[in-house]
C-alpha cells in the first residue's frame, strides 16, 4: 500500500512542478495578480477594461489561490517551476483532504481508495497537468457531506456555504441535500442548515457580488448558460431544456424514496454530476466532480459478490482511458494550449474531426454505462429493505437474563429508526397490589398479552398507539403516551412472543437463555442497586418463580429464531457464546468472516436440522473489526442503521452482528 501511495505522490509532485496550461498562465494567474497587486475588484477591473481574462469562479476561490500567489509576489519568485508548484498547493491540500475523508469512511480499504481515487487519471490530468482548480470546491462539498453523515449540521452547512462561494455548479446537488435533510432532520435543523449555507455564501462574496463585473463574468458567464445549451425544439417558439429536464426527473425520483440514507445520496450525487457532463459541452475540469463519488461506489462494491462485479471496474478504467484519449489528443477550446511542459506548449493534438467525434461518442457511451451501474447497484440495491410493513423484533427471556441490556445495545445501533418497548408495561397490577401474592409476573395470566399483541400489530402496519410504561423505581404505571411507528419495533419482555398470534406477526424472535448463576448475579445486582429491593426478598422471589419460568418462559425457546446462551464466565464477565440459529438463515460467509478473528469456531446442525448450533469461545472483537465484518456481510446496512450507530465490541458486537445478519436476511428474503 505504501508503494502505491508514494508512486501517486511522485506522479502528482512531478506533474505539479513540470506541467501547466495556457488556461492557468493566461487566465488564472493574471486574474489573481490583479487582485494581489492592485488590491481591487478583479472582476470589475477585467470587465471595465475589456481584458481577455477569465476566472469563472466565486470569491473564495480567489482568496484561496491568492495565498500562494502572494508568497510568489512577495518573494519575487521568477522561477516557473517553483511558482507553478506553489500555485497548486491548494489543489494538493484538497486532494489529501478527500483522501483522508475516504479513509475515514472506508477503514481497511486503503488499496481500493488509492487505486480508484488517488491514482485517478482524471484528477491527475485535469488538476495537475491541465491545472484546473475544481478539486478545491469538490473537496468542500465532499467534506460537507462527510460531516452531514456525522450529523454535524453546523459544520456541514458552513462547508456547503464555502462550496457555494467557490463555484455555482454546487447548486446542482443542493436539492438532493435538502431532500436528505427533509427525510432525516427536524424542520428547525433544516432551516438552520439553509440559513448558515447562504449566509456564508453572501458574506464571502459581499465585496464583489453587486458589481457589474462579478454579475457578468461569474453569475452570467458562458459556463453558467451551458445548463440550457442542449435543447429539444417542439416548434419555433417552444424548447425543452434537456439537462434541466433530466435533472428534474432525478430530483423527483430521489424525493419519492420513503427513506433516504447517505449511501443513496452519494449515488445520486454521482448521477447528478454525471448527467451534467453528459449533456453539456465537456470541460476537462468538470469530470473531476464525479471522481470522489464514483470512487465511493467502486470502493463500497469492490469486495461484494454482485453480478458482473468485474464489469464495474472495467467501465471505470474505460472511462479514465477515454477521458485521457479525448482531452489529451482531441479537445480544443478557444485556440488555447491545453498542456505546457517545461513552460513550453506540448502540441500533440490530432486534427481529425471524425476521430474526435468518435472518441467523444465512446466517452459519452461509457459515462452512460457507469451511470447505469451506479443506478442498478448503488441505487436500486438500496431498495432491498424497502418493505410495506415495519419490522418486528421480539426479545424474550427470564427476569434478570439481560433483556433490557440487550435492547439497549440496539438503541445505539438502530437509533432513530426504532421503537423500543418493554413488556412490563402489560402487567395487570402495580407492585403493591395484593394479587401478586397469588400469582407471579411470569404467569401469562398476570399480563395483558392480547392487548400487547394488538399494539404490536398496529405499530407494524404503521399506526400509532397509546401505551403506558411501568416505573420500576415506584412500582407504578405512568400516564399513557402516544407511540408512533418506525421502521423497527423492538419489544423485550417475559412473554414477548408467547402467543401464537404474536409469533405470526413477528419478523424475528430472540430468546436469551442465560445460565442460572449469571442470571442470579445480574438480577440481585439490578434489583438491589437500581430498584432498591432487599437482597433476601430478591432471592425469595427467584425461588418462587422457578416453576413458572419452566412452564411459561423457557417454552418460548422452541419458537425462537435465535437463542443466545452465554457460556464461559470469568469474574462475572461473559467471554463466550453459544448461538442457536434458525437454519434457514444463510450465514456461511458471515461465519467465514468471523474465523478471521477466531479460527476455532465450532458449528453444526441440531438433530432435526432446524437449527445451527455455533460455539464461539473467548472471541475478542474490536469495534473496527466488527465494522469490517458488517460491511462485508450485510449489504446496504445503512438502510437499517442509524447514521451514528455503534456496534460495540467483543460479545456485544458479536450478538449485534448475528441479529443484524438475521434481520438483513429476513428483510431481503421476504
N, C-alpha and C positions, 0 to 999 in steps of 0.2 A: 504493500500500500504506500509506503514511504517513497518508493522509487517512482510510482505513478504521480504522486504529489510533486516531488522535486522536478520531474520531467515537465509537468504542467507549468510550474513556476518559471523554469528556464525558458520555455517557449514564450510565455507571456512577457517576461522581462526583456528578452531579445526583441520581441515584436514591439513592445512599448518604446524601446530606445531607437530602433532602426527604421521603423515604418511610420509613415504618416499619410495624409491625404490632402488634396488641394482644398477639400471642404474645411478641414481644420486650419490650414495655413492661410487660406484666403477669406474664410468666413468667421470661424470661431475665435481664433487668436486676435485678429484685428478688432473684432467687436469687444472682446474683453479688454483689449488695450485701450480702447476709447474710454471705457468705464474707469480703469485704473489710473490712466494718465490724465485725462481731462476731468475726471470725477463729476460727470454729469450724466443725465439720462441718455444712455447709448442708443436706445430705440428712437428717441426724438432726434438725436444728432444724425443718425443714418437716414431717417425719413426726411428731415428738412433739407439735408444736403444731397439727397438722391444718390446715396452711395450704394454700390453693388455688393453689399454685405448682408448675409443672412444669419439670424440667430433666433430660430422659431420656438425658443423655449421661454419659460416664465422666469421670474426674478430670482428664485432660489438657485436655479442652475447658474445664473450669472454670478451670484455671491460665492457659490462653492468653487467654481473654476477661476474666480478672481484670486482666491487664496494662493494657489501655486504660482499663478502668473505674477502676483505681487512680489513673490520671492524672486522670480526671474527678473522682474523690473528693478527691484531694489538692489539686487546684487549685480545688475547689468550683465546677465549671462547671455553671451552671444553664441555659445556652443549649441548647435542644433540638437545633438543627441541628448544632452543634459536637460535642455529646456523642453524637449519633446517628452522625456520621461516625467519630469516634474508636472507637466500639464495633465498627464494621465494618472496621477496619483489618486484623485477621487474615484476614477474608474477601478483602479486596483483595490482600493479600500472597499468599494461597493461589492466587487467580486468576492472578496474574502468574507464580508458580512453575510452574503447569500450562502456561501459555503458553510459557514458556522451555523446558520439557522437550519440548513438542511441536515447537518449532523445532529442537531438537537431534535429535529423531527424524526430522524431515522437512525437511532443509535445502533451501532453494529453494522451499518450499511456503507462504510467508508468507500469501499471499492466501487460500488454502484454510483455513489454520489460523485466520485472523481471522474468516472467514465462518462456518465450521462450529462453531468453539468460542467464540472471544472475543465474538462478537456473538450467541451463542445466547440466544434469548428465554427459554428455560427457566432458564438461570443468572441472567440479569438480573432476571427476575420473582422467582424463589424467593429469591435471596441478597441482592439489593439493594433490592427493593420489599417483599417479604414478610419479609425479614430473617431467613431461616433460616440455620443455621450449618453446613450439611452440606458446604460446599466445603472446609473445613479437613480433615476426615477423608478425603475423597476425594483431596485433594492428597497426603496422607501415603501412601495406598495407591498412587496413581499414581507417586509418587516411588520407592516400594519396588519396583514392577515395573520402573521405569526402571533402577535400579541392579542389579536381577536380570539384566536384559539385558546389563549391563556385567560380569556375573559377580562382582560385589562382594557376596558373601554377608553380610558383617558389616553393611554399611550398609543393605542391603535388609532384613535381618531386624530391625535396630534400628528402621527406619521402619515396618515392619509391626507391631512391638510398640507403637509410638506410635499407629498407626492403631487397633489393638485398644483402646488406652487412651482413645479418643475416643467410639467407638460400636460396639456389638456386631454390627451387620449386616455388618461386615467379615468376620466368621466365615463368612458365606455363601460367600465365594470362597476361603477357606483350603484346602478340599480340592483345588481346582484348582491352587493354588500348590504344594501338597505333591506332587501328581501330576507337575507340571512338574519339580520338583526330583528326583523319583524317576527320571524319564527322562533327566535331563541332568547329575546330580551324584552324587558318591560318598556312601555311607551316612554317613560321619563329617561331611560337609558338611551333609547334611540334618539330622542330629542337632543340629549347631551352630546351624543356622537356627531350628529349633523352640525350642531352649533359650533363645537370645537373645530371640526374639519374646515368649515367655511370661514370661521374667524381667523384661523391660522393662515388660510389662503389669502384673505383680504389684507391682513396685517403685513404679510411678507411682500405682497405686490402693491401695497398702497402708494409707495413713492412714484410708481410708474403707470399704474393701471388706467388712469384717466387721461393720459397723454395721447395725442393723435398717433404718435409713433408706435406706442405699445398696441393700441387698438388695431392699427393697420398691419403691422409687421408680425404680431403674435396672434391676437384674437381673431383677425380676419385674413390671415395669410393663406397662401395657396394650399398648404398641407391640411389646414382645418376644413377647407371646402372639398377635399378629396372624399369626404364621407358621402358626398352627393354626386360624385363623378360618374358612378356606374348607375344607369337608369334604364328603365324599360318604358318606351313611349307607347301609350294606348291610342293616342291620336295626336294631333298637332298641339293640343292645349294641355294634355294631362300626361304626367310621367310618374312612374313608380321608382323611388329610390331603392335600389336593390340592397345595398348594405344596411340601410336603416330598417328595411322590411325584415330581413333575416335576423338582425339584432333584436328587433321587437318580438319576433317569434321565439327567439331564445329566452328572452326575459319572461314571456308568458308561460313557456314550458317550465322554467325554473320556479315561477310563482305557484305552479299547480301542485308542487310537492307538499304533502302534509308535513313532512319532517325534512329539514334542510340541515345537514351537517357540513363540516368543513371539507370533508372528502368530496362531497357533491359540489361544493362551491369551487374548490380547486379545479375540478374537471370543467366546470362552466367558465371559469376564468380563462383556462387554456382554449376552450372553444370560442369564446368571445374575441380574444386577440387573434386567433387563427382565422376566424371569419373576417376580421378587419383586413388582414393582409391578403386574404384570398380574393376579396372583392375590390381592393383598391390598388392602384398602380404601385408596385412594390418599391420599397426603400430598404437598403441593407440593414439599417439600424432597427427597423420595425420588427424584424424576425427575432430580435433579442427578447422581446416582450413575451414570447411564448416559451422560451427555453426553460426558465425555472419551473413553470407549471407543468410542462411536458415531462421535465425531469422527475417531478413528484410522482407522476403517473407511472413512469418507467421504473423508478426505484421501488415503488409500492408493489408493483406486479412482477418484479424481476424474479422472485422465487416462488411465485404462486403457480399452481398447476392449472392454468387456464388454457382454453383451447387456442391453438396457434400462437402460443407464447413467443415462439421464435420470430413469427412474422412481425410482432410489435417492434422488436429490436431492429429487424431488417428495415422496416419502414422508417424508423428513427434515423438510421445511418444513411439510407437513401435520401432522406430529407436534407441531411447535412451535406452530402456529396453533391446533390443537385443545386443546393444553395450556393456552395462554393463555385461550382461549374458556371452557373448563370451569372453571379455577381462579379466573379473574377474575370471571366472571358467575354461576357456579352453586355452586361448592364452599363448604360451610359446615362449621364444627366447633365445637361447644360454645358457640354463640352468640358466638363471638369475632369481632372485626372483622379481616378479612384485611389491609386496607390502611389506613394512616394517611398522609394528605398534609398537610403543614404541621402535624403533630401533631393533626389532626382526622380523624374517621372519613370514609372515602370509600366510601359505600354505593352500589354500582352492581350489586348482586346482582339477578338475575331470579328471582322467586318462582314458578317454573313447573316442577313435578316432571317433566312429560313432556319438556320441553326439556332439563332437567338429565340425565335418563336417556338421552336421545337423544345428547347431546354426549359423555357418558361412554362410551356404546357405541361411538361413532365413534372416540374416543380409544383405546379398547382394540383396535379393529379395526386402526387404523393402527400401533399398537405391535406387534401380531402381524405385520403386513406388514413392518415394519422387522426384526423378529426373523427372519422368513423370508429376507429379503435378506441379513442377516448370515450366516445358515447357508448359504444357497445359493451366495454368492460368497466370504464370508470364511472359512467352514469347509470346505465341500466342495471349493473350489478349492485348499485346502492338500493335497488328496489327489492332485493332479496327478502328483506324483513318488512315490506310494506303490506301489512295484513289488516283485514277489516276489523277484527276484534283485538282487544288488548290481551296481553299475555299474563296468565295467572300462575304464580308460583306459590305452592302450599308447603310450609315447613312445619313438621310435627316432631314431637319427642317428649320425654318426661320432663317434669318440673326440675330445673337445675341442669338440664342437658346441654345448655348453651344456645338455645334458640334465639334469644334476644341479641346475643353477641354475634351470632351467625348472620342475623338480619342486618345488624349494624354494619357488617362488612359490605353488604350490598348497597347500603345507603351511600357509601363512599364510591361505589362503582357505577351504579345506575343513576344516583343523584336525582336531579330534577325530572327525570323520565319516569320515576317510580312513585307509587303509593305504598306506604308501609303500615300494615295493620297488625294489631295483637289480638289473639283470641280471648284474652282475659276480659275484654270488653263485653263478651257474651255470657259471663257468669250471671246466674239468675238473681243472686243476692249480694249485698255488700258484706264486708268482712264480719261485722258484729251480729249478723242475722243468725238466729238460733237454728235455722235449718242446716247449717254447716256441722252441727253436732251429729246429724244422722246420715250425712252424705258427704263425699269428698268432691273436690273440684275436678278430679279425674273422671268422675262418673258423667257420661254424656247427658244424663237426665238433669244435671245441675247446670246445664248450659243451653243457650238458645241457638242450637246448631242449625235449625231450619231457617231462622232469621238471618244467621250468618251466611248461609248459602244464598239467600235472596240478595243480600247486599253484594256478595261477590259476583253474582250473575249480572247485576245492574252495572257494576263497575266494569266488568268485562266487555259489555256491549256499548259502553260509552255513556252511561247515565250516572248522574251524581246521586249520592246517598246522604242521609243524616245518620250520624253514628256517635255514640258516647265513648269515652275512654275510661279505663279503670286506673285510679291513682293508688299505686302500691304504698305510698307513704301514709295516706289517710285511710285506705281501705274503702273509699267512696267512689261512686261513679261521677264523672263530670257531666256538665250540660252537653246535649247533643250538638255536634258541629257538622257543617257541610264538608263532605269529602268529594272532590272532583276526580274523575277518572284520568288515568295517564297510561302511557304505553305499557308499563309493567305494574302489576298488582302483586305485592308480596304480603302474605299473611303467615304469621308464626303463632303457634298455639298448641295446646294439648290435643285438640281434635280437628286440626286444620283440614284433613281430608278423611275424616271418619265416615261421613255419609256417602253412599254410592253416588248420589246426585251431585255432590261437590266434586268427587273424583271425575265425574263425567265432563265437567267444565274446566277442570284444572289442566293446564298445559304441562306442568312439571311438578312432581311431588317428591319431597325430600324428607327423609327421616334421620334424626340424629340419635344414633344408638350408642350413647355414652356409657362407658363402664361404670359399675356401681360405686367403686371407691372414688373415682374422679367426680362423678355426679354428686356424691355425698359432700365432698370437699367444696365443690363450687356452690352448692345450694346453701350450705352452712355459712360460707363466706358472704354470699349475696344477701341472704335473708337477715343475717345478723348486722352487717355493716350498712346495707342500703335500705333495708326495710325495718330495722330496729326490732327484730324478733329475738326473744331469748333463745340461746343455743339449745337448751333442753326441750323447748317447745318445738324447735325445728326437727330435732331427732325423733321426737314422738310422732310428729306429723308424717315423716318419711316412712316410719314403720306402719302407720295406719293406712298409708296409701299404696303399700307394696302390692297387695292383691289387686287393687283397682288398676294399677299400672299393667299388670299381666293381662287383665281381662279387657281393658278398654284402650290402652295406649300402644302397647307393644304390638298388638294385632295389626296396626297400620303399616308395619314393615312389609307386610305381604303385598301392599299396593303402592309401594314407593318406587319411583324411577331411580332414585339414588339413595343409598344408605351409607352414611359416613360413620365409621366406627374407629374411635381413637384407640391406639394400641400402646406402644412403649411410652411409659410415663416416667419422667425423671425429675424429681423435685417439683412435682405437680405441673410440669410443663409438657405439653403434647409435642412429641417429636416424630411420631409415626402414625400411619393411617391405613385402614382397610376400607376400600370403596367397593360397594356392590352397585353395579350399574346395569340398567336395562340393556340387554344385549342387542336391541335393535338400533341403538345409538352407535354410530361409526366413530370410534376414537383411535383407530390403529395408528394413524400418522401422529396424533397427539401423544400417544404413549412412546412412539419413537423419539419425539422431541424431548420428552421427559428423561429418556435414557441417556441423553447427552449430559445430564446432570447427576443421574443416579443409575448406574448400569444394571444393578441387581434388582430391578423392579420385577416382581413375580405376578403373573396374572393367568387366569384360566376361566373356563365356563363352569357354572354350577351343574348339579346333576341333571336338572331338566332343561338346561341350556337357555334359561330365561334371563340369566344374569351373568355379567362378567365380574369376577372377584379379583380385585387388584390390591396387592400388598406393597406398600411403599414405606420403607423404614429409614429413619434418620435423614430425610431429604432436607437439604439447605438450599433455599431458592431466593436469590437476591431479587429485589424489585425490577432491576433491569433485565434479568433473565426471564422473569415472569412476563414482562412486556414483550420480549422477543418471542416466547412461546405463543403468546396471544396473537401477535402479528402474523406469525407463520401459519397458525392453525384455524383462526376464526376470521373468515372473510368479512370485510366491511364491519368490523367490530364497533366502529364509531357510530353505526346505525343504532346500536343497542345502549351505548355507554354515555355517561355524562362527559362533557368536554374536559373536565379536570379530574377524571377518575383516578382512583388509587387502588391497585390490586393488593398492596401489602407485600409481605414476604413469607417464606417458609410454608407452614401448614395453612395459614390463612390464604396465601396466594394459590396454593395447590387446590384447595377446596373451591376457591373462586373460579379457577380455570376449568375444573370439572363441570361446574354448574354452567358457566358461560358457553362451554363447548356443547353441552346438552341443550341449552336454550337455542343456540345457533342452529344446531341440527334440527330441532323440532320446528323452529320457525321457517327454515328454508325448505323443509321436507313437507310441510303441511299445505 
